[in-house]
Amino acid sequence: MLNQPYSREQLAQTSVLFERALQIDPGYPKALVGFADTLAMEVNYRWTDAPADKLQRAENAVDQVLSQFPSDAMAHFVKGEIQRAKGRNLDAAVGEYIAAIATNPSLAPAHGALGAAKIRVGRSAEAFAPLQMAIQRSPRDPLLNTWYFYVCHAHTHLAQYDEAIDWCSRSIAVKPFWIAYADLAAANALTGHEREAHAAIAELRRLRPNYIVALWLQHGSAWSDNVVFLAEFQRIADGLRKAGLPE
């Protein structure tokens, strides 16, 4: 089920299936890595009310695999996802993705996650190459809309709003993704496209009812403590306000 576009319901169901597998064989490496990946994604996408508990369980599972198989590419990728979800020491996440890619250069999700991590460490200009590599490696991937969004997000962080509008529109065309509407709204508002900005806010709040600017800023501070990232994230928040998102 992880080979599908992510949703809150899908990840919750996947977590249950991995837990059942681990009840049968508690040491099965693929189930441990898959379980850890599912928990990390729930935190990364803010689809859990217990992030600390989920990340601790994820880390315990993936560390069990890495202790036995230190060159496991998927385990290093998932370890990176856990570090990225913590929002602190993001250079460690970058290192894990690089380790995964060194072992398996064809692991498209590791390239995509490396691009996302580059944004969070305040180096958005470096995000495009790994994201494009992910897209080239797996052009029909279930995560394609997510990778398109991160290309959009990197452009938004760099105040390249026309490019951001293009890539977020591509992301949504593949599969609607709530956060893509946030960047789309901000980029349209900051380029004077008022009608399009309001329409994007309407879709954002349809997918995330009662979403407000305060939640956006809360997500930003949880995703990274990098000062460059946070300053850019604040600028996007200003765009959301201009688009009509309530405080």
C-alpha positions, 0 to 999 in steps of 0.5 A, a space after each residue: 500500500 506504500 506504492 500509492 499516493 500518500 493519504 492519511 487513511 492509506 498510511 493508517 491502514 498500511 501501519 496496521 498491515 505492517 504491525 500484523 506482519 511484525 506480530 508474525 515475524 518481529 524481526 522481518 527486515 522489510 516489515 520493520 523498514 516499511 513500518 518505520 517509513 509509514 510512521 515517519 510519513 505520518 509525522 512528515 505530513 502532519 497526519 498524527 497527534 502523537 509525533 514523538 511516539 511515532 518517531 521513537 517507534 520508527 527509529 527503534 524499528 529501522 535501527 534494528 535493521 541497520 544494526 544487522 544490515 548497515 548497508 541497507 539502502 531502504 533502511 538508510 532512506 527511512 532513517 533520513 525520513 525520521 530525521 527529516 520528520 524531527 525537523 532538527 539536525 537536518 544535515 543528518 537526514 541529508 547524510 542518510 539520503 546520500 548513504 542510501 543513494 550511494 548504495 542504490 543510485 536507482 532509489 528514486 524516493 531517496 533522491 526526492 527526499 534529498 531534494 526536500 531536505 535541501 529546502 529545509 536546510 535553507 539551500 533550496 537552489 540545490 533541491 532541483 537536481 535531486 528532485 529532477 533525478 527522482 522524476 527521471 528515475 521513476 516518471 510514473 511513481 506514486 510519489 510524483 505529485 509530491 516531487 512536483 510539489 517540492 519543485 514548486 516549494 523550492 521555487 516558492 522559497 526562492 521567490 520564483 513565483 511563476 515557476 512555483 505556480 507551474 509546478 504546483 499546478 502540475 502536482 495538483 493535476 497528478 493528484 490533489 495535495 493539500 500543501 500544494 494549494 498553499 504554495 499555489 495560493 501564496 505564489 498567485 497572491 504575491 504575483 497579483 493573481 487575486 482570483 487564482 489565489 482565492 480559488 487555491 485557498 478554497 481548495 486548501 480549506 476544502 481538503 484541510 477544513 479550518 486551516 489557518 496561517 498559524 498552522 502554517 507557521 507551526 508546521 514551518 517551525 516543526 519542519 526546520 529550525 534553519 533561519 534561512 528556511 524560516 525567513 522564506 517560510 514567513 514570506 510564504 505566510 505573508 502570501 497566504 495572508 494576502 490570498 485570504 487565509 485567516 490568521 
